[in-house]
Amino acid sequence: MSNEWLWIVFALVNFSLLLLFYRMFGKTGLFVWIGMSTILANIQVLKTVELFGLTATLGNILYGTAYLATDILNEKYGKQEAKKAVWLGFSTLIMMTIIMQIALRFIPAADDIAQGSLENLFGIIIQIAAGSLAAYIVSQYFDVWIYDKIREWLPSDKFLWVRNNASTGISQLLDSAVFCSIAFWGMYDWSVWLEIFMTTYIIKFVVAILDTPFMYAAKYIHRQ
């Protein structure tokens, strides 16, 4: 299976699992998913793949599911619950970073086989970690705010797709700008930086479009 087809299947699996969590555990499931997806997305982002002729990082799909989860919380339970979820994800990411940085400082046993791999995964450059944390809290908070504003302007259920896609699309643009500006500051010249920024955002925007039917499915689950 090519990367492109696998990526589409991977997206469908991730969004379906999010709905399963919501169906089984309700609001609590969404909170758990946001914490889990934030950690896994920051691990997956270390792997680069070729998609549709572009070099991209993994993690964008799981990161996109976190936006969908906050949009569902905003739609069904209100802005304050969505904000709480954003801070949960942010705090989870910080705790994971601190705990794993301390764990890496332990001197491994002579027959240890994991230290090198753990260093590759969690020995995050401070600049990259700072970019990820800043992008997450800024873009997710903005997503909650803009979703709530669009809902005030277009409250009808027939505009649910507008609220979902517009809030996530704009927020992902902000996320990409903040992350790339901090994480890659001084590493590349302008043309290379712009290419990284554009490809990152394009992939995230496609993910935002793919989550639309799952937003409607979540609304159906809530009614049930």
N, CA, C and O of each residue as an XYZ file, in Angstrom:
896
protein
N       0.845     -1.196      0.000
C       0.000      0.000      0.000
C       0.882      1.247      0.000
O       1.826      1.343      0.784
N       0.576      2.195     -0.874
C       1.368      3.416     -0.950
C       1.143      4.283      0.283
O       0.169      4.111      1.016
N       2.065      5.217      0.495
C       1.930      6.124      1.631
C       0.632      6.923      1.579
O       0.012      7.183      2.610
N       0.224      7.313      0.362
C      -0.970      8.142      0.229
C      -2.225      7.394      0.677
O      -3.045      7.932      1.422
N      -2.366      6.157      0.221
C      -3.529      5.366      0.631
C      -3.475      5.023      2.115
O      -4.490      5.055      2.810
N      -2.278      4.695      2.588
C      -2.122      4.381      4.011
C      -2.459      5.597      4.869
O      -3.046      5.464      5.943
N      -2.084      6.781      4.391
C      -2.361      8.019      5.125
C      -3.868      8.255      5.233
O      -4.360      8.660      6.286
N      -4.602      8.002      4.142
C      -6.056      8.162      4.162
C      -6.694      7.165      5.125
O      -7.563      7.524      5.919
N      -6.249      5.892      5.045
C      -6.769      4.874      5.960
C      -6.435      5.240      7.400
O      -7.269      5.089      8.293
N      -5.224      5.717      7.625
C      -4.778      6.115      8.963
C      -5.664      7.237      9.518
O      -6.027      7.232     10.695
N      -6.005      8.203      8.644
C      -6.876      9.301      9.070
C      -8.248      8.782      9.470
O      -8.785      9.172     10.507
N      -8.817      7.905      8.652
C     -10.136      7.348      8.954
C     -10.119      6.557     10.257
O     -11.065      6.626     11.042
N      -9.044      5.804     10.487
C      -8.927      5.024     11.724
C      -8.860      5.947     12.932
O      -9.538      5.713     13.933
N      -8.042      6.996     12.844
C      -7.889      7.918     13.968
C      -9.194      8.624     14.317
O      -9.565      8.693     15.489
N      -9.897      9.150     13.309
C     -11.157      9.848     13.562
C     -12.227      8.877     14.063
O     -13.052      9.237     14.903
N     -12.213      7.655     13.550
C     -13.181      6.651     14.001
C     -12.939      6.265     15.458
O     -13.890      6.078     16.218
N     -11.673      6.145     15.847
C     -11.357      5.815     17.230
C     -11.761      6.951     18.174
O     -12.200      6.708     19.298
N     -11.607      8.183     17.709
C     -12.063      9.319     18.511
C     -13.568      9.237     18.755
O     -14.032      9.438     19.878
N     -14.324      8.944     17.707
C     -15.773      8.805     17.864
C     -16.123      7.641     18.785
O     -17.085      7.717     19.549
N     -15.339      6.560     18.712
C     -15.574      5.411     19.586
C     -15.380      5.811     21.055
O     -16.170      5.436     21.921
N     -14.317      6.576     21.315
C     -14.092      7.081     22.673
C     -15.267      7.934     23.130
O     -15.728      7.821     24.266
N     -15.744      8.788     22.230
C     -16.866      9.664     22.576
C     -18.133      8.850     22.818
O     -18.893      9.129     23.746
N     -18.351      7.852     21.984
C     -19.547      7.008     22.108
C     -19.519      6.207     23.397
O     -20.555      6.032     24.038
N     -18.346      5.716     23.787
C     -18.232      4.855     24.961
C     -18.161      5.648     26.271
O     -18.737      5.241     27.280
N     -17.451      6.782     26.249
C     -17.148      7.477     27.506
C     -17.662      8.911     27.562
O     -17.469      9.595     28.567
N     -18.316      9.378     26.493
C     -18.879     10.715     26.504
C     -17.815     11.798     26.613
O     -16.749     11.684     26.008
N     -18.093     12.842     27.375
C     -17.180     13.977     27.511
C     -15.831     13.548     28.068
O     -14.793     14.055     27.642
N     -15.839     12.616     29.019
C     -14.585     12.130     29.599
C     -13.695     11.522     28.533
O     -12.479     11.712     28.558
N     -14.283     10.794     27.601
C     -13.521     10.196     26.515
C     -12.820     11.236     25.666
O     -11.698     11.011     25.214
N     -13.467     12.380     25.442
C     -12.850     13.457     24.664
C     -11.652     14.044     25.402
O     -10.620     14.326     24.793
N     -11.789     14.228     26.714
C     -10.676     14.747     27.500
C      -9.487     13.780     27.473
O      -8.341     14.196     27.306
N      -9.776     12.495     27.637
C      -8.705     11.494     27.587
C      -8.044     11.487     26.216
O      -6.820     11.417     26.109
N      -8.858     11.559     25.175
C      -8.310     11.534     23.815
C      -7.384     12.717     23.576
O      -6.326     12.553     22.968
N      -7.755     13.894     24.036
C      -6.930     15.082     23.818
C      -5.571     14.924     24.485
O      -4.548     15.248     23.882
N      -5.544     14.430     25.725
C      -4.268     14.209     26.389
C      -3.414     13.186     25.662
O      -2.214     13.394     25.478
N      -4.021     12.082     25.248
C      -3.296     11.019     24.567
C      -2.793     11.471     23.198
O      -1.634     11.243     22.851
N      -3.659     12.108     22.427
C      -3.291     12.501     21.064
C      -2.202     13.569     21.060
O      -1.370     13.600     20.154
N      -2.199     14.433     22.053
C      -1.161     15.463     22.135
C       0.217     14.844     22.313
O       1.183     15.274     21.683
N       0.308     13.834     23.171
C       1.589     13.152     23.379
C       2.008     12.369     22.140
O       3.139     12.498     21.671
N       1.091     11.554     21.609
C       1.428     10.713     20.453
C       1.771     11.542     19.222
O       2.662     11.171     18.459
N       1.077     12.659     19.019
C       1.358     13.509     17.863
C       2.771     14.062     17.927
O       3.439     14.177     16.899
N       3.234     14.408     19.126
C       4.577     14.963     19.273
C       5.660     13.899     19.170
O       6.829     14.231     18.973
N       5.294     12.623     19.300
C       6.234     11.540     19.019
C       6.253     11.235     17.520
O       7.316     11.076     16.921
N       5.065     11.157     16.930
C       4.976     10.843     15.504
C       5.607     11.915     14.621
O       6.082     11.612     13.526
N       5.617     13.163     15.085
C       6.121     14.258     14.263
C       7.605     14.098     13.942
O       8.117     14.754     13.035
N       8.301     13.226     14.684
C       9.716     12.992     14.433
C       9.954     12.172     13.165
O      11.076     12.116     12.663
N       8.912     11.544     12.652
C       9.061     10.718     11.445
C       8.586     11.499     10.227
O       7.479     12.036     10.218
N       9.429     11.559      9.197
C       9.073     12.237      7.947
C       8.765     11.208      6.867
O       9.396     10.152      6.807
N       7.795     11.521      6.019
C       7.364     10.625      4.944
C       7.102     11.448      3.682
O       6.967     12.670      3.737
N       7.033     10.762      2.561
C       6.666     11.395      1.294
C       5.171     11.206      1.073
O       4.691     10.073      1.038
N       4.430     12.303      0.922
C       2.985     12.261      0.681
C       2.618     13.201     -0.454
O       2.862     14.405     -0.372
N       2.031     12.655     -1.514
C       1.556     13.463     -2.632
C       2.659     14.368     -3.186
O       2.412     15.512     -3.568
N       3.867     13.833     -3.218
C       4.988     14.589     -3.755
C       5.602     15.581     -2.784
O       6.499     16.335     -3.163
N       5.137     15.597     -1.533
C       5.646     16.522     -0.530
C       6.302     15.741      0.599
O       5.877     14.634      0.928
N       7.330     16.319      1.185
C       7.920     15.740      2.382
C       7.161     16.280      3.581
O       7.105     17.490      3.799
N       6.582     15.384      4.351
C       5.743     15.802      5.477
C       6.085     14.987      6.709
O       6.711     13.931      6.619
N       5.670     15.487      7.851
C       5.859     14.752      9.095
C       4.562     14.056      9.470
O       3.475     14.532      9.144
N       4.683     12.928     10.158
C       3.503     12.307     10.747
C       3.109     13.109     11.988
O       3.838     14.000     12.423
N       1.981     12.790     12.532
C       1.510     13.517     13.702
C       0.420     14.511     13.376
O      -0.344     14.907     14.256
N       0.337     14.927     12.106
C      -0.669     15.923     11.735
C      -2.095     15.389     11.879
O      -3.012     16.135     12.223
N      -2.275     14.097     11.616
C      -3.619     13.521     11.739
C      -4.058     13.492     13.202
O      -5.147     13.956     13.539
N      -3.208     12.949     14.062
C      -3.555     12.902     15.488
C      -3.726     14.303     16.055
O      -4.615     14.548     16.870
N      -2.870     15.219     15.620
C      -2.999     16.602     16.069
C      -4.339     17.180     15.619
O      -4.978     17.939     16.347
N      -4.755     16.806     14.402
C      -6.050     17.265     13.906
C      -7.218     16.703     14.694
O      -8.242     17.371     14.839
N      -7.082     15.479     15.209
C      -8.168     14.913     16.009
C      -8.355     15.678     17.315
O      -9.461     15.731     17.853
N      -7.274     16.273     17.826
C      -7.395     17.087     19.049
C      -8.250     18.321     18.774
O      -9.041     18.728     19.625
N      -8.097     18.918     17.593
C      -8.939     20.062     17.219
C     -10.393     19.630     17.088
O     -11.299     20.342     17.522
N     -10.613     18.472     16.493
C     -11.981     17.976     16.361
C     -12.593     17.744     17.737
O     -13.757     18.077     17.964
N     -11.818     17.178     18.651
C     -12.328     16.912     20.000
C     -12.709     18.206     20.718
O     -13.742     18.259     21.384
N     -11.885     19.252     20.588
C     -12.225     20.520     21.240
C     -13.438     21.174     20.579
O     -14.238     21.825     21.251
N     -13.574     20.999     19.253
C     -14.759     21.534     18.570
C     -16.028     20.826     19.035
O     -17.065     21.463     19.218
N     -15.947     19.514     19.225
C     -17.105     18.767     19.729
C     -17.468     19.245     21.130
O     -18.642     19.448     21.440
N     -16.455     19.422     21.973
C     -16.703     19.917     23.334
C     -17.328     21.309     23.297
O     -18.253     21.605     24.054
N     -16.813     22.157     22.411
C     -17.340     23.516     22.286
C     -18.785     23.495     21.816
O     -19.619     24.242     22.328
N     -19.083     22.646     20.846
C     -20.418     22.559     20.271
C     -21.427     22.004     21.266
O     -22.551     22.499     21.349
N     -21.039     20.988     22.018
C     -21.987     20.260     22.869
C     -22.001     20.725     24.319
O     -23.045     20.715     24.972
N     -20.826     21.136     24.822
C     -20.725     21.412     26.255
C     -20.317     22.844     26.584
O     -20.321     23.232     27.752
N     -19.964     23.636     25.566
C     -19.674     25.031     25.809
C     -18.193     25.375     25.777
O     -17.325     24.504     25.837
N     -17.936     26.674     25.682
C     -16.570     27.181     25.524
C     -15.683     26.859     26.721
O     -14.502     26.562     26.541
N     -16.218     26.911     27.929
C     -15.396     26.685     29.113
C     -14.866     25.255     29.177
O     -13.726     25.037     29.585
N     -15.681     24.280     28.777
C     -15.217     22.892     28.748
C     -14.135     22.702     27.690
O     -13.178     21.955     27.891
N     -14.300     23.390     26.561
C     -13.283     23.306     25.508
C     -11.965     23.915     25.975
O     -10.897     23.374     25.688
N     -12.033     25.041     26.696
C     -10.822     25.657     27.234
C     -10.134     24.736     28.237
O      -8.909     24.625     28.259
N     -10.942     24.080     29.065
C     -10.387     23.139     30.040
C      -9.632     22.020     29.328
O      -8.567     21.594     29.777
N     -10.190     21.548     28.217
C      -9.538     20.481     27.454
C      -8.223     20.955     26.852
O      -7.248     20.204     26.810
N      -8.192     22.210     26.381
C      -6.956     22.767     25.822
C      -5.857     22.777     26.877
O      -4.725     22.378     26.603
N      -6.187     23.229     28.077
C      -5.191     23.268     29.155
C      -4.787     21.871     29.594
O      -3.647     21.656     30.007
N      -5.710     20.922     29.508
C      -5.367     19.536     29.817
C      -4.308     19.025     28.849
O      -3.311     18.439     29.269
N      -4.523     19.246     27.554
C      -3.556     18.803     26.563
C      -2.207     19.483     26.737
O      -1.167     18.833     26.629
N      -2.215     20.784     27.005
C      -0.988     21.545     27.203
C      -0.226     21.035     28.419
O       0.989     20.845     28.363
N      -0.939     20.816     29.513
C      -0.310     20.330     30.744
C       0.248     18.925     30.565
O       1.325     18.605     31.067
N      -0.494     18.093     29.844
C      -0.027     16.727     29.578
C       1.281     16.743     28.811
O       2.192     15.973     29.116
N       1.381     17.619     27.811
C       2.591     17.717     26.995
C       3.779     18.192     27.834
O       4.890     17.683     27.686
N       3.543     19.162     28.710
C       4.613     19.647     29.575
C       5.076     18.548     30.535
O       6.276     18.338     30.713
N       4.117     17.846     31.154
C       4.475     16.791     32.095
C       5.261     15.688     31.410
O       6.239     15.186     31.964
N       4.841     15.306     30.209
C       5.559     14.268     29.475
C       6.990     14.712     29.186
O       7.924     13.923     29.331
N       7.166     15.959     28.779
C       8.495     16.468     28.460
C       9.394     16.460     29.687
O      10.541     16.019     29.617
N       8.875     16.949     30.814
C       9.674     16.999     32.045
C      10.035     15.592     32.519
O      11.196     15.316     32.820
N       9.045     14.705     32.585
C       9.278     13.350     33.093
C      10.292     12.593     32.237
O      11.188     11.933     32.762
N      10.143     12.693     30.908
C      11.047     11.950     30.035
C      12.451     12.548     30.022
O      13.424     11.814     29.848
N      12.581     13.869     30.202
C      13.914     14.462     30.274
C      14.647     13.972     31.514
O      15.854     13.737     31.466
N      13.924     13.814     32.632
C      14.539     13.269     33.849
C      14.883     11.792     33.657
O      15.953     11.340     34.064
N      13.971     11.044     33.034
C      14.210      9.613     32.810
C      15.467      9.384     31.971
O      16.193      8.414     32.191
N      15.723     10.265     31.019
C      16.900     10.110     30.159
C      18.207     10.330     30.917
O      19.266      9.886     30.474
N      18.134     11.014     32.060
C      19.352     11.317     32.825
C      19.848     10.100     33.627
O      20.994     10.090     34.077
N      19.007      9.088     33.807
C      19.448      7.879     34.504
C      20.514      7.162     33.667
O      20.380      7.024     32.451
N      21.564      6.715     34.339
C      22.619      5.974     33.643
C      22.111      4.569     33.340
O      21.759      3.831     34.259
N      22.067      4.189     32.064
C      21.508      2.869     31.716
C      22.436      1.728     32.151
O      23.649      1.903     32.273
N      21.837      0.564     32.380
C      22.613     -0.628     32.711
C      23.442     -1.056     31.506
O      23.182     -0.646     30.374
N      24.434     -1.880     31.771
C      25.341     -2.301     30.701
C      24.613     -3.027     29.578
O      24.990     -2.900     28.413
N      23.567     -3.791     29.918
C      22.846     -4.560     28.906
C      21.554     -3.869     28.459
O      20.704     -4.501     27.832
N      21.398     -2.568     28.777
C      20.201     -1.827     28.367
C      20.147     -1.691     26.851
O      21.171     -1.489     26.198
N      18.934     -1.806     26.295
C      18.769     -1.685     24.844
C      17.879     -0.501     24.447
O      17.651     -0.261     23.262
N      17.378      0.237     25.449
C      16.366      1.252     25.150
C      16.880      2.688     25.168
O      16.261      3.564     24.562
N      18.005      2.954     25.851
C      18.431      4.337     26.059
C      18.601      5.105     24.752
O      18.132      6.236     24.626
N      19.265      4.494     23.789
C      19.502      5.182     22.519
C      18.214      5.547     21.804
O      18.072      6.653     21.282
N      17.276      4.607     21.784
C      15.999      4.867     21.126
C      15.204      5.938     21.858
O      14.587      6.799     21.231
N      15.221      5.884     23.197
C      14.509      6.891     23.979
C      15.114      8.279     23.766
O      14.389      9.273     23.712
N      16.431      8.347     23.645
C      17.080      9.634     23.391
C      16.673     10.194     22.036
O      16.475     11.400     21.888
N      16.548      9.308     21.044
C      16.112      9.759     19.720
C      14.686     10.299     19.752
O      14.369     11.269     19.064
N      13.824      9.666     20.559
C      12.421     10.064     20.607
C      12.172     11.253     21.518
O      11.419     12.162     21.167
N      12.804     11.251     22.691
C      12.460     12.244     23.708
C      13.570     13.233     24.024
O      13.368     14.156     24.813
N      14.737     13.054     23.422
C      15.799     14.035     23.610
C      15.531     15.238     22.724
O      16.335     15.588     21.861
N      14.397     15.857     22.952
C      13.906     16.920     22.071
C      14.751     18.176     22.235
O      15.053     18.595     23.352
N      15.131     18.772     21.104
C      15.802     20.065     21.141
C      14.848     21.071     21.785
O      13.665     21.119     21.449
N      15.373     21.868     22.708
C      14.547     22.803     23.449
C      13.783     23.734     22.504
O      12.628     24.070     22.767
N      14.406     24.142     21.428
C      13.764     25.048     20.475
C      12.544     24.398     19.837
O      11.522     25.056     19.643
N      12.642     23.107     19.508
C      11.520     22.381     18.914
C      10.401     22.218     19.938
O       9.228     22.426     19.630
N      10.781     21.844     21.161
C       9.786     21.663     22.214
C       9.062     22.967     22.512
O       7.844     22.972     22.693
N       9.802     24.078     22.566
C       9.195     25.385     22.834
C       8.225     25.758     21.714
O       7.145     26.287     21.975
N       8.612     25.482     20.474
C       7.734     25.774     19.343
C       6.455     24.973     19.397
O       5.377     25.497     19.117
N       6.567     23.701     19.757
C       5.397     22.835     19.831
C       4.441     23.289     20.927
O       3.230     23.353     20.712
N       4.982     23.603     22.099
C       4.144     24.031     23.221
C       3.456     25.358     22.928
O       2.261     25.514     23.180
N       4.215     26.312     22.395
C       3.638     27.623     22.098
C       2.568     27.522     21.018
O       1.508     28.137     21.128
N       2.849     26.740     19.969
C       1.883     26.600     18.882
C       0.604     25.945     19.368
O      -0.492     26.333     18.964
N       0.744     24.949     20.238
C      -0.429     24.233     20.740
C      -1.350     25.160     21.518
O      -2.540     25.251     21.217
N      -0.808     25.850     22.518
C      -1.675     26.642     23.393
C      -2.270     27.837     22.654
O      -3.433     28.179     22.870
N      -1.487     28.476     21.785
C      -1.995     29.643     21.050
C      -3.081     29.231     20.062
O      -4.157     29.827     20.033
N      -2.799     28.214     19.253
C      -3.745     27.835     18.203
C      -5.004     27.180     18.765
O      -6.102     27.420     18.263
N      -4.854     26.355     19.803
C      -6.022     25.692     20.375
C      -6.935     26.698     21.084
O      -8.158     26.612     20.975
N      -6.348     27.637     21.800
C      -7.161     28.661     22.460
C      -7.880     29.508     21.421
O      -9.044     29.869     21.594
N      -7.168     29.824     20.336
C      -7.788     30.596     19.258
C      -8.907     29.801     18.607
O      -9.943     30.361     18.248
N      -8.704     28.493     18.452
C      -9.726     27.643     17.845
C     -11.010     27.667     18.667
O     -12.105     27.757     18.111
N     -10.877     27.587     19.993
C     -12.048     27.638     20.865
C     -12.759     28.983     20.716
O     -13.985     29.042     20.626
N     -11.981     30.051     20.693
C     -12.556     31.394     20.601
C     -13.265     31.622     19.267
O     -14.402     32.093     19.241
N     -12.594     31.288     18.153
C     -13.173     31.572     16.837
C     -14.361     30.666     16.564
O     -15.314     31.087     15.909
N     -14.325     29.425     17.054
C     -15.475     28.527     16.888
C     -16.698     29.111     17.583
O     -17.800     29.102     17.035
N     -16.492     29.622     18.800
C     -17.601     30.201     19.553
C     -18.150     31.441     18.844
O     -19.363     31.652     18.818
N     -17.265     32.260     18.271
C     -17.711     33.458     17.550
C     -18.498     33.097     16.297
O     -19.536     33.696     16.014
N     -18.005     32.121     15.552
C     -18.714     31.710     14.324
C     -20.076     31.126     14.676
O     -21.046     31.321     13.944
N     -20.148     30.411     15.794
C     -21.434     29.854     16.225
C     -22.418     30.968     16.574
O     -23.621     30.814     16.362
N     -21.924     32.087     17.106
C     -22.797     33.230     17.376
C     -23.326     33.831     16.076
O     -24.487     34.233     15.999
N     -22.475     33.890     15.062
C     -22.876     34.462     13.774
C     -23.748     33.493     12.971
O     -24.704     33.903     12.313
N     -23.404     32.196     13.033
C     -24.112     31.178     12.241
C     -24.534     30.039     13.175
O     -23.912     28.977     13.172
N     -25.579     30.252     13.967
C     -25.950     29.264     14.986
C     -26.661     28.023     14.459
O     -26.726     27.011     15.157
N     -27.191     28.081     13.244
C     -27.966     26.962     12.724
C     -27.107     25.718     12.530
O     -25.923     25.817     12.208
N     -27.713     24.539     12.728
C     -26.997     23.281     12.535
C     -26.534     23.078     11.101
O     -25.574     22.348     10.853
N     -27.209     23.720     10.160
C     -26.800     23.541      8.761
C     -25.452     24.206      8.476
O     -24.843     23.962      7.435
N     -24.988     25.052      9.410
C     -23.682     25.691      9.255
C     -22.624     25.038     10.143
O     -21.561     25.614     10.375
N     -22.913     23.845     10.633
C     -21.946     23.143     11.467
C     -20.634     22.932     10.725
O     -19.563     23.070     11.316
N     -20.701     22.600      9.437
C     -19.491     22.370      8.658
C     -18.672     23.652      8.517
O     -17.445     23.600      8.441
N     -19.351     24.806      8.481
C     -18.644     26.080      8.389
C     -17.899     26.347      9.690
O     -16.726     26.721      9.682
N     -18.593     26.150     10.805
C     -17.960     26.377     12.104
C     -16.735     25.476     12.274
O     -15.676     25.925     12.712
N     -16.895     24.213     11.925
C     -15.824     23.241     12.105
C     -14.624     23.546     11.204
O     -13.491     23.632     11.679
N     -14.879     23.708      9.902
C     -13.781     23.882      8.960
C     -13.111     25.247      9.074
O     -11.888     25.350      8.986
N     -13.913     26.296      9.271
C     -13.331     27.640      9.352
C     -12.468     27.787     10.598
O     -11.352     28.300     10.527
N     -12.985     27.337     11.741
C     -12.215     27.486     12.985
C     -10.929     26.666     12.936
O      -9.859     27.153     13.304
N     -11.041     25.421     12.481
C      -9.856     24.571     12.437
C      -8.871     25.031     11.376
O      -7.663     25.030     11.613
N      -9.373     25.426     10.200
C      -8.486     25.874      9.131
C      -7.681     27.095      9.521
O      -6.476     27.150      9.275
N      -8.338     28.081     10.132
C      -7.634     29.291     10.553
C      -6.674     28.981     11.703
O      -5.548     29.479     11.732
N      -7.120     28.167     12.634
C      -6.278     27.828     13.786
C      -5.041     27.044     13.368
O      -3.958     27.249     13.916
N      -5.198     26.150     12.403
C      -4.052     25.381     11.924
C      -3.041     26.268     11.224
O      -1.838     26.015     11.291
N      -3.524     27.316     10.547
C      -2.615     28.282      9.922
C      -1.796     28.987     11.000
O      -0.583     29.149     10.863
N      -2.467     29.402     12.069
C      -1.778     30.037     13.186
C      -0.797     29.072     13.842
O       0.323     29.450     14.183
N      -1.222     27.830     14.016
C      -0.363     26.810     14.618
C       0.915     26.616     13.809
O       2.010     26.579     14.370
N       0.773     26.495     12.495
C       1.937     26.284     11.629
C       2.882     27.478     11.671
O       4.101     27.311     11.687
N       2.312     28.692     11.689
C       3.134     29.900     11.708
C       3.928     30.006     13.007
O       5.121     30.308     12.986
N       3.265     29.757     14.137
C       3.950     29.857     15.441
C       5.018     28.773     15.563
O       6.150     29.053     15.958
N       4.652     27.525     15.220
C       5.603     26.423     15.369
C       6.835     26.618     14.490
O       7.966     26.521     14.965
N       6.611     26.890     13.219
C       7.745     27.032     12.298
C       8.616     28.235     12.654
O       9.837     28.186     12.503
N       7.992     29.311     13.126
C       8.751     30.510     13.481
C       9.680     30.253     14.658
O      10.821     30.714     14.661
N       9.198     29.520     15.660
C      10.009     29.257     16.851
C      10.945     28.073     16.635
O      12.142     28.167     16.904
N      10.396     26.956     16.148
C      11.176     25.720     16.047
C      12.311     25.817     15.037
O      13.381     25.248     15.255
N      12.094     26.533     13.932
C      13.091     26.561     12.857
C      13.753     27.930     12.691
O      14.351     28.224     11.656
N      13.634     28.764     13.740
C      14.230     30.099     13.673
C      15.755     30.001     13.522
O      16.430     29.392     14.352
N      16.282     30.602     12.465
C      17.713     30.621     12.242
C      18.292     29.364     11.633
O      19.496     29.305     11.380
N      17.467     28.354     11.388
C      17.974     27.089     10.850
C      18.017     27.074      9.321
O      18.884     26.436      8.724
N      17.077     27.779      8.695
C      16.953     27.731      7.243
C      16.852     29.146      6.686
O      16.521     30.087      7.406
N      17.145     29.283      5.380
C      16.896     30.578      4.749
C      15.402     30.716      4.458
O      14.638     29.772      4.663
N      14.991     31.878      3.986
C      13.565     32.200      3.865
C      12.824     31.247      2.956
O      11.716     30.825      3.289
N      13.401     30.891      1.807
C      12.698     30.047      0.835
C      12.442     28.649      1.396
O      11.369     28.084      1.189
N      13.424     28.093      2.106
C      13.253     26.770      2.692
C      12.231     26.822      3.821
O      11.380     25.941      3.939
N      12.319     27.863      4.651
C      11.360     28.021      5.746
C       9.938     28.107      5.211
O       9.023     27.488      5.755
N       9.756     28.883      4.137
C       8.423     29.050      3.562
C       7.886     27.736      3.017
O       6.692     27.459      3.135
N       8.758     26.920      2.419
C       8.326     25.620      1.888
C       7.883     24.705      3.030
O       6.855     24.036      2.926
N       8.651     24.674      4.111
C       8.281     23.860      5.265
C       6.941     24.318      5.820
O       6.074     23.499      6.125
N       6.776     25.633      5.949
C       5.537     26.193      6.481
C       4.334     25.831      5.607
O       3.297     25.415      6.122
N       4.469     25.988      4.294
C       3.358     25.738      3.381
C       2.979     24.263      3.348
O       1.795     23.930      3.401
N       3.966     23.376      3.262
C       3.648     21.944      3.209
C       3.023     21.479      4.520
O       2.109     20.654      4.521
N       3.522     22.015      5.640
C       2.942     21.660      6.938
C       1.478     22.069      7.005
O       0.626     21.301      7.450
N       1.196     23.288      6.557
C      -0.183     23.768      6.645
C      -1.105     23.035      5.670
O      -2.250     22.739      6.012
N      -0.626     22.742      4.475
C      -1.458     22.050      3.482
C      -1.930     20.700      4.035
O      -3.108     20.357      3.938
N      -0.998     19.945      4.613
C      -1.355     18.646      5.177
C      -2.372     18.813      6.299
O      -3.340     18.057      6.375
N      -2.160     19.800      7.173
C      -3.084     20.029      8.284
C      -4.461     20.456      7.779
O      -5.478     20.066      8.353
N      -4.502     21.250      6.715
C      -5.777     21.710      6.177
C      -6.559     20.544      5.579
O      -7.778     20.470      5.734
N      -5.867     19.637      4.897
C      -6.532     18.448      4.348
C      -7.137     17.617      5.472
O      -8.252     17.110      5.349
N      -6.397     17.481      6.569
C      -6.915     16.747      7.725
C      -8.167     17.430      8.263
O      -9.130     16.759      8.636
N      -8.157     18.768      8.304
C      -9.321     19.517      8.797
C     -10.561     19.253      7.939
O     -11.671     19.151      8.461
N     -10.368     19.145      6.631
C     -11.488     18.855      5.733
C     -12.000     17.429      5.965
O     -13.207     17.186      5.958
N     -11.070     16.490      6.170
C     -11.455     15.093      6.346
C     -12.272     14.860      7.614
O     -13.040     13.902      7.691
N     -12.107     15.741      8.615
C     -12.812     15.481      9.871
C     -14.268     15.932      9.858
O     -14.993     15.687     10.823
N     -14.721     16.599      8.762
C     -16.081     17.153      8.707
C     -17.175     16.101      8.928
O     -18.031     16.312      9.787
N     -17.189     14.984      8.201
C     -18.257     13.993      8.444
C     -18.229     13.425      9.848
O     -19.265     13.006     10.365
N     -17.055     13.403     10.477
C     -16.959     12.878     11.837
C     -17.543     13.869     12.843
O     -18.021     13.466     13.904
N     -17.506     15.157     12.517
C     -18.159     16.149     13.369
C     -19.669     15.931     13.358
O     -20.318     16.013     14.400
N     -20.228     15.654     12.180
C     -21.663     15.373     12.082
C     -22.005     14.060     12.786
O     -23.054     13.946     13.420
N     -21.128     13.083     12.675
C     -21.361     11.807     13.358
C     -21.365     12.003     14.873
O     -22.150     11.372     15.581
N     -20.483     12.880     15.372
C     -20.440     13.163     16.804
C     -21.730     13.826     17.259
O     -22.212     13.564     18.361
N     -22.284     14.677     16.420
C     -23.551     15.328     16.756
C     -24.667     14.295     16.856
O     -25.520     14.378     17.740
N     -24.660     13.332     15.958
C     -25.654     12.251     15.995
C     -25.496     11.415     17.268
O     -26.480     11.069     17.922
N     -24.227     11.093     17.614
C     -23.966     10.307     18.817
C     -24.492     11.041     20.047
O     -25.082     10.427     20.936
N     -24.279     12.344     20.097
C     -24.727     13.137     21.245
C     -26.245     13.075     21.383
O     -26.771     12.951     22.489
N     -26.951     13.164     20.239
C     -28.403     13.102     20.284
C     -28.887     11.743     20.754
O     -29.879     11.637     21.475
N     -28.169     10.698     20.335
C     -28.556      9.350     20.727
C     -28.391      9.144     22.237
O     -28.673      8.059     22.747
